[in-house]
């Protein structure tokens, strides 16, 4: 009785979360200079200096901030345009 319930719980909840975490880790490790990123706060910027735990991001001309890598939710390539909110 408990074994099928545990298997269903594993395949519906635990395994997908592990796969998402592994995919996010690979995404973060692949950040390089010139990539356009989106943070969890909704900021979009270009990476100017990648580091181990933090990265420097240019949000506008002359506006650079340091953010923690774990706060990045999306990485776009160098040539991908930022979508407009029209």
N, CA, C and O atoms as CSV, one atom per row, in Angstrom:
chain,resi,resn,atom,element,x,y,z
A,1,UNK,N,N,0.823,-1.196,0.000
A,1,UNK,CA,C,0.000,0.000,0.000
A,1,UNK,C,C,0.876,1.272,0.000
A,1,UNK,O,O,0.617,2.207,-0.758
A,2,UNK,N,N,1.888,1.296,0.838
A,2,UNK,CA,C,2.712,2.490,0.943
A,2,UNK,C,C,3.720,2.623,-0.192
A,2,UNK,O,O,4.069,3.737,-0.583
A,3,UNK,N,N,4.185,1.507,-0.717
A,3,UNK,CA,C,5.176,1.546,-1.789
A,3,UNK,C,C,4.647,2.244,-3.045
A,3,UNK,O,O,5.342,3.107,-3.582
A,4,UNK,N,N,3.443,1.907,-3.540
A,4,UNK,CA,C,2.943,2.654,-4.716
A,4,UNK,C,C,2.758,4.142,-4.437
A,4,UNK,O,O,2.993,4.972,-5.315
A,5,UNK,N,N,2.343,4.479,-3.236
A,5,UNK,CA,C,2.160,5.884,-2.874
A,5,UNK,C,C,3.503,6.617,-2.868
A,5,UNK,O,O,3.594,7.755,-3.330
A,6,UNK,N,N,4.531,5.974,-2.351
A,6,UNK,CA,C,5.861,6.571,-2.328
A,6,UNK,C,C,6.402,6.726,-3.745
A,6,UNK,O,O,7.014,7.747,-4.059
A,7,UNK,N,N,6.189,5.743,-4.596
A,7,UNK,CA,C,6.639,5.829,-5.991
A,7,UNK,C,C,5.943,6.957,-6.741
A,7,UNK,O,O,6.587,7.694,-7.488
A,8,UNK,N,N,4.650,7.096,-6.553
A,8,UNK,CA,C,3.896,8.179,-7.199
A,8,UNK,C,C,4.403,9.530,-6.698
A,8,UNK,O,O,4.594,10.457,-7.485
A,9,UNK,N,N,4.618,9.637,-5.404
A,9,UNK,CA,C,5.135,10.870,-4.818
A,9,UNK,C,C,6.501,11.214,-5.403
A,9,UNK,O,O,6.777,12.373,-5.715
A,10,UNK,N,N,7.354,10.200,-5.550
A,10,UNK,CA,C,8.692,10.418,-6.095
A,10,UNK,C,C,8.628,10.902,-7.539
A,10,UNK,O,O,9.276,11.891,-7.883
A,11,UNK,N,N,7.865,10.228,-8.386
A,11,UNK,CA,C,7.836,10.566,-9.810
A,11,UNK,C,C,7.060,11.842,-10.121
A,11,UNK,O,O,7.301,12.466,-11.155
A,12,UNK,N,N,6.155,12.236,-9.268
A,12,UNK,CA,C,5.384,13.456,-9.530
A,12,UNK,C,C,5.962,14.703,-8.864
A,12,UNK,O,O,5.743,15.813,-9.351
A,13,UNK,N,N,6.693,14.545,-7.764
A,13,UNK,CA,C,7.176,15.714,-7.047
A,13,UNK,C,C,8.695,15.808,-6.929
A,13,UNK,O,O,9.283,16.832,-7.277
A,14,UNK,N,N,9.315,14.773,-6.453
A,14,UNK,CA,C,10.743,14.848,-6.148
A,14,UNK,C,C,11.592,14.852,-7.411
A,14,UNK,O,O,12.462,15.711,-7.556
A,15,UNK,N,N,11.367,13.935,-8.310
A,15,UNK,CA,C,12.200,13.825,-9.510
A,15,UNK,C,C,12.133,15.068,-10.400
A,15,UNK,O,O,13.183,15.541,-10.835
A,16,UNK,N,N,10.955,15.618,-10.692
A,16,UNK,CA,C,10.933,16.845,-11.505
A,16,UNK,C,C,11.664,18.014,-10.846
A,16,UNK,O,O,12.299,18.811,-11.536
A,17,UNK,N,N,11.582,18.124,-9.521
A,17,UNK,CA,C,12.296,19.200,-8.830
A,17,UNK,C,C,13.802,19.019,-8.943
A,17,UNK,O,O,14.524,20.001,-9.115
A,18,UNK,N,N,14.286,17.802,-8.851
A,18,UNK,CA,C,15.712,17.531,-8.998
A,18,UNK,C,C,16.182,17.870,-10.413
A,18,UNK,O,O,17.276,18.404,-10.595
A,19,UNK,N,N,15.364,17.562,-11.405
A,19,UNK,CA,C,15.731,17.869,-12.790
A,19,UNK,C,C,15.773,19.369,-13.027
A,19,UNK,O,O,16.667,19.857,-13.719
A,20,UNK,N,N,14.816,20.118,-12.461
A,20,UNK,CA,C,14.828,21.573,-12.598
A,20,UNK,C,C,16.057,22.172,-11.921
A,20,UNK,O,O,16.669,23.095,-12.458
A,21,UNK,N,N,16.419,21.663,-10.760
A,21,UNK,CA,C,17.596,22.166,-10.048
A,21,UNK,C,C,18.867,21.881,-10.839
A,21,UNK,O,O,19.757,22.729,-10.897
A,22,UNK,N,N,18.963,20.718,-11.439
A,22,UNK,CA,C,20.142,20.372,-12.230
A,22,UNK,C,C,20.234,21.250,-13.477
A,22,UNK,O,O,21.327,21.674,-13.855
A,23,UNK,N,N,19.105,21.525,-14.113
A,23,UNK,CA,C,19.069,22.378,-15.301
A,23,UNK,C,C,19.457,23.819,-14.940
A,23,UNK,O,O,20.190,24.465,-15.689
A,24,UNK,N,N,18.971,24.324,-13.799
A,24,UNK,CA,C,19.294,25.682,-13.353
A,24,UNK,C,C,20.777,25.804,-13.026
A,24,UNK,O,O,21.403,26.816,-13.342
A,25,UNK,N,N,21.339,24.780,-12.398
A,25,UNK,CA,C,22.759,24.799,-12.066
A,25,UNK,C,C,23.609,24.850,-13.332
A,25,UNK,O,O,24.590,25.591,-13.389
A,26,UNK,N,N,23.243,24.073,-14.341
A,26,UNK,CA,C,23.975,24.088,-15.614
A,26,UNK,C,C,23.840,25.446,-16.298
A,26,UNK,O,O,24.793,25.936,-16.903
A,27,UNK,N,N,22.662,26.050,-16.203
A,27,UNK,CA,C,22.418,27.371,-16.789
A,27,UNK,C,C,23.315,28.414,-16.137
A,27,UNK,O,O,23.903,29.246,-16.828
A,28,UNK,N,N,23.422,28.376,-14.819
A,28,UNK,CA,C,24.225,29.339,-14.082
A,28,UNK,C,C,25.714,29.143,-14.351
A,28,UNK,O,O,26.454,30.118,-14.486
A,29,UNK,N,N,26.153,27.903,-14.430
A,29,UNK,CA,C,27.569,27.632,-14.679
A,29,UNK,C,C,27.991,28.046,-16.084
A,29,UNK,O,O,29.175,28.268,-16.336
A,30,UNK,N,N,27.030,28.151,-17.000
A,30,UNK,CA,C,27.344,28.510,-18.372
A,30,UNK,C,C,27.337,30.003,-18.660
A,30,UNK,O,O,27.498,30.406,-19.812
A,31,UNK,N,N,27.154,30.830,-17.640
A,31,UNK,CA,C,27.135,32.281,-17.837
A,31,UNK,C,C,28.526,32.763,-18.214
A,31,UNK,O,O,29.519,32.413,-17.576
A,32,UNK,N,N,28.576,33.582,-19.274
A,32,UNK,CA,C,29.858,34.134,-19.710
A,32,UNK,C,C,29.673,35.610,-20.059
A,32,UNK,O,O,28.551,36.106,-20.154
A,33,UNK,N,N,30.779,36.286,-20.242
A,33,UNK,CA,C,30.758,37.713,-20.532
A,33,UNK,C,C,30.000,37.966,-21.834
A,33,UNK,O,O,30.211,37.276,-22.831
A,34,UNK,N,N,29.118,38.961,-21.811
A,34,UNK,CA,C,28.354,39.331,-22.991
A,34,UNK,C,C,26.959,38.727,-23.046
A,34,UNK,O,O,26.144,39.146,-23.867
A,35,UNK,N,N,26.661,37.743,-22.184
A,35,UNK,CA,C,25.322,37.152,-22.165
A,35,UNK,C,C,24.316,38.135,-21.589
A,35,UNK,O,O,24.644,38.922,-20.701
A,36,UNK,N,N,23.110,38.087,-22.091
A,36,UNK,CA,C,22.015,38.862,-21.537
A,36,UNK,C,C,21.275,37.957,-20.561
A,36,UNK,O,O,20.906,36.834,-20.905
A,37,UNK,N,N,21.060,38.447,-19.343
A,37,UNK,CA,C,20.416,37.640,-18.310
A,37,UNK,C,C,19.165,38.324,-17.787
A,37,UNK,O,O,18.984,39.532,-17.941
A,38,UNK,N,N,18.309,37.526,-17.165
A,38,UNK,CA,C,17.116,38.020,-16.486
A,38,UNK,C,C,17.209,37.535,-15.048
A,38,UNK,O,O,17.422,36.347,-14.805
A,39,UNK,N,N,17.051,38.450,-14.089
A,39,UNK,CA,C,17.123,38.080,-12.680
A,39,UNK,C,C,15.732,37.753,-12.147
A,39,UNK,O,O,14.724,38.009,-12.805
A,40,UNK,N,N,15.696,37.192,-10.962
A,40,UNK,CA,C,14.408,36.855,-10.355
A,40,UNK,C,C,13.607,38.102,-10.007
A,40,UNK,O,O,12.389,38.029,-9.838
A,41,UNK,N,N,14.273,39.239,-9.898
A,41,UNK,CA,C,13.587,40.503,-9.630
A,41,UNK,C,C,13.062,41.177,-10.888
A,41,UNK,O,O,12.400,42.212,-10.816
A,42,UNK,N,N,13.365,40.579,-12.055
A,42,UNK,CA,C,12.865,41.118,-13.308
A,42,UNK,C,C,13.830,42.045,-14.019
A,42,UNK,O,O,13.470,42.633,-15.039
A,43,UNK,N,N,15.032,42.193,-13.517
A,43,UNK,CA,C,16.017,43.049,-14.167
A,43,UNK,C,C,16.654,42.306,-15.339
A,43,UNK,O,O,16.966,41.119,-15.248
A,44,UNK,N,N,16.838,43.029,-16.434
A,44,UNK,CA,C,17.473,42.468,-17.621
A,44,UNK,C,C,18.752,43.256,-17.862
A,44,UNK,O,O,18.734,44.486,-17.906
A,45,UNK,N,N,19.857,42.541,-18.019
A,45,UNK,CA,C,21.125,43.222,-18.227
A,45,UNK,C,C,22.133,42.335,-18.923
A,45,UNK,O,O,21.884,41.159,-19.187
A,46,UNK,N,N,23.274,42.926,-19.211
A,46,UNK,CA,C,24.352,42.230,-19.908
A,46,UNK,C,C,25.492,41.970,-18.932
A,46,UNK,O,O,25.904,42.863,-18.193
A,47,UNK,N,N,25.993,40.746,-18.937
A,47,UNK,CA,C,27.080,40.358,-18.041
A,47,UNK,C,C,28.371,41.018,-18.513
A,47,UNK,O,O,28.764,40.884,-19.672
A,48,UNK,N,N,29.024,41.734,-17.597
A,48,UNK,CA,C,30.297,42.367,-17.935
A,48,UNK,C,C,31.469,41.664,-17.273
A,48,UNK,O,O,32.586,41.697,-17.789
A,49,UNK,N,N,31.221,41.023,-16.123
A,49,UNK,CA,C,32.305,40.336,-15.425
A,49,UNK,C,C,31.727,39.142,-14.655
A,49,UNK,O,O,31.148,39.319,-13.584
A,50,UNK,N,N,31.882,37.935,-15.195
A,50,UNK,CA,C,31.415,36.759,-14.454
A,50,UNK,C,C,32.393,36.392,-13.348
A,50,UNK,O,O,33.598,36.610,-13.479
A,51,UNK,N,N,31.883,35.845,-12.281
A,51,UNK,CA,C,32.708,35.414,-11.161
A,51,UNK,C,C,32.239,34.061,-10.658
A,51,UNK,O,O,31.422,33.402,-11.301
A,52,UNK,N,N,32.753,33.649,-9.514
A,52,UNK,CA,C,32.365,32.361,-8.957
A,52,UNK,C,C,30.973,32.398,-8.337
A,52,UNK,O,O,30.121,31.578,-8.680
A,53,UNK,N,N,30.736,33.337,-7.430
A,53,UNK,CA,C,29.447,33.441,-6.755
A,53,UNK,C,C,28.644,34.659,-7.187
A,53,UNK,O,O,27.416,34.657,-7.098
A,54,UNK,N,N,29.324,35.693,-7.650
A,54,UNK,CA,C,28.663,36.933,-8.058
A,54,UNK,C,C,29.057,37.280,-9.483
A,54,UNK,O,O,30.114,36.874,-9.966
A,55,UNK,N,N,28.198,38.035,-10.146
A,55,UNK,CA,C,28.499,38.529,-11.488
A,55,UNK,C,C,28.194,40.018,-11.524
A,55,UNK,O,O,27.321,40.499,-10.801
A,56,UNK,N,N,28.910,40.739,-12.361
A,56,UNK,CA,C,28.645,42.155,-12.565
A,56,UNK,C,C,27.812,42.290,-13.828
A,56,UNK,O,O,28.161,41.764,-14.885
A,57,UNK,N,N,26.709,43.005,-13.696
A,57,UNK,CA,C,25.746,43.145,-14.787
A,57,UNK,C,C,25.563,44.621,-15.107
A,57,UNK,O,O,25.411,45.443,-14.204
A,58,UNK,N,N,25.579,44.957,-16.393
A,58,UNK,CA,C,25.318,46.323,-16.821
A,58,UNK,C,C,23.846,46.424,-17.198
A,58,UNK,O,O,23.395,45.799,-18.157
A,59,UNK,N,N,23.107,47.215,-16.433
A,59,UNK,CA,C,21.670,47.370,-16.658
A,59,UNK,C,C,21.371,48.453,-17.688
A,59,UNK,O,O,20.434,48.318,-18.475
A,60,UNK,N,N,22.153,49.517,-17.691
A,60,UNK,CA,C,22.035,50.621,-18.640
A,60,UNK,C,C,23.436,51.163,-18.856
A,60,UNK,O,O,24.390,50.687,-18.239
A,61,UNK,N,N,23.568,52.146,-19.717
A,61,UNK,CA,C,24.888,52.718,-19.967
A,61,UNK,C,C,25.457,53.300,-18.675
A,61,UNK,O,O,24.904,54.250,-18.121
A,62,UNK,N,N,26.552,52.733,-18.203
A,62,UNK,CA,C,27.212,53.227,-17.014
A,62,UNK,C,C,26.616,52.764,-15.698
A,62,UNK,O,O,27.109,53.145,-14.637
A,63,UNK,N,N,25.572,51.955,-15.737
A,63,UNK,CA,C,24.938,51.458,-14.509
A,63,UNK,C,C,25.292,49.981,-14.369
A,63,UNK,O,O,24.764,49.130,-15.086
A,64,UNK,N,N,26.193,49.692,-13.435
A,64,UNK,CA,C,26.629,48.319,-13.214
A,64,UNK,C,C,26.304,47.910,-11.785
A,64,UNK,O,O,26.505,48.678,-10.845
A,65,UNK,N,N,25.809,46.713,-11.638
A,65,UNK,CA,C,25.481,46.171,-10.328
A,65,UNK,C,C,26.064,44.771,-10.207
A,65,UNK,O,O,26.293,44.091,-11.208
A,66,UNK,N,N,26.298,44.355,-8.980
A,66,UNK,CA,C,26.729,42.996,-8.729
A,66,UNK,C,C,25.545,42.216,-8.194
A,66,UNK,O,O,24.838,42.680,-7.300
A,67,UNK,N,N,25.332,41.029,-8.744
A,67,UNK,CA,C,24.247,40.182,-8.268
A,67,UNK,C,C,24.793,38.790,-7.981
A,67,UNK,O,O,25.839,38.394,-8.494
A,68,UNK,N,N,24.071,38.071,-7.163
A,68,UNK,CA,C,24.428,36.690,-6.839
A,68,UNK,C,C,23.939,35.810,-7.982
A,68,UNK,O,O,22.825,35.986,-8.474
A,69,UNK,N,N,24.769,34.869,-8.401
A,69,UNK,CA,C,24.450,34.026,-9.547
A,69,UNK,C,C,23.142,33.254,-9.368
A,69,UNK,O,O,22.436,33.011,-10.346
A,70,UNK,N,N,22.816,32.872,-8.158
A,70,UNK,CA,C,21.612,32.079,-7.914
A,70,UNK,C,C,20.332,32.855,-8.210
A,70,UNK,O,O,19.266,32.253,-8.339
A,71,UNK,N,N,20.417,34.176,-8.319
A,71,UNK,CA,C,19.243,34.994,-8.603
A,71,UNK,C,C,18.931,35.090,-10.098
A,71,UNK,O,O,17.938,35.712,-10.477
A,72,UNK,N,N,19.753,34.493,-10.941
A,72,UNK,CA,C,19.528,34.497,-12.385
A,72,UNK,C,C,18.526,33.401,-12.724
A,72,UNK,O,O,18.701,32.247,-12.333
A,73,UNK,N,N,17.465,33.771,-13.461
A,73,UNK,CA,C,16.474,32.767,-13.832
A,73,UNK,C,C,16.507,32.434,-15.318
A,73,UNK,O,O,15.974,31.404,-15.730
A,74,UNK,N,N,17.128,33.292,-16.130
A,74,UNK,CA,C,17.183,33.022,-17.563
A,74,UNK,C,C,18.456,33.626,-18.138
A,74,UNK,O,O,18.865,34.723,-17.759
A,75,UNK,N,N,19.070,32.902,-19.049
A,75,UNK,CA,C,20.259,33.387,-19.744
A,75,UNK,C,C,19.948,33.380,-21.226
A,75,UNK,O,O,19.545,32.362,-21.788
A,76,UNK,N,N,20.140,34.522,-21.845
A,76,UNK,CA,C,19.945,34.639,-23.286
A,76,UNK,C,C,21.307,34.779,-23.929
A,76,UNK,O,O,22.244,35.268,-23.298
A,77,UNK,N,N,21.430,34.357,-25.169
A,77,UNK,CA,C,22.710,34.461,-25.861
A,77,UNK,C,C,23.069,35.899,-26.165
A,77,UNK,O,O,22.291,36.814,-25.897
A,78,UNK,N,N,24.246,36.094,-26.723
A,78,UNK,CA,C,24.701,37.442,-27.051
A,78,UNK,C,C,23.832,38.091,-28.120
A,78,UNK,O,O,23.639,39.307,-28.103
A,79,UNK,N,N,23.313,37.311,-29.035
A,79,UNK,CA,C,22.593,37.864,-30.184
A,79,UNK,C,C,21.082,37.842,-30.017
A,79,UNK,O,O,20.368,38.341,-30.887
A,80,UNK,N,N,20.569,37.279,-28.925
A,80,UNK,CA,C,19.128,37.247,-28.737
A,80,UNK,C,C,18.635,38.604,-28.268
A,80,UNK,O,O,19.155,39.142,-27.291
A,81,UNK,N,N,17.647,39.165,-28.940
A,81,UNK,CA,C,17.130,40.471,-28.515
A,81,UNK,C,C,16.255,40.354,-27.279
A,81,UNK,O,O,15.700,39.294,-26.987
A,82,UNK,N,N,16.143,41.449,-26.570
A,82,UNK,CA,C,15.268,41.517,-25.412
A,82,UNK,C,C,13.865,41.813,-25.922
A,82,UNK,O,O,13.679,42.736,-26.715
A,83,UNK,N,N,12.872,41.038,-25.476
A,83,UNK,CA,C,11.500,41.216,-25.936
A,83,UNK,C,C,10.953,42.534,-25.429
A,83,UNK,O,O,11.167,42.898,-24.273
A,84,UNK,N,N,10.254,43.242,-26.280
A,84,UNK,CA,C,9.640,44.520,-25.902
A,84,UNK,C,C,8.280,44.269,-25.281
A,84,UNK,O,O,7.583,43.327,-25.658
A,85,UNK,N,N,7.909,45.094,-24.349
A,85,UNK,CA,C,6.591,44.990,-23.690
A,85,UNK,C,C,5.646,46.037,-24.276
A,85,UNK,O,O,5.224,46.961,-23.580
A,86,UNK,N,N,5.320,45.890,-25.544
A,86,UNK,CA,C,4.422,46.846,-26.195
A,86,UNK,C,C,2.996,46.476,-26.035
A,86,UNK,O,O,2.116,47.182,-26.527
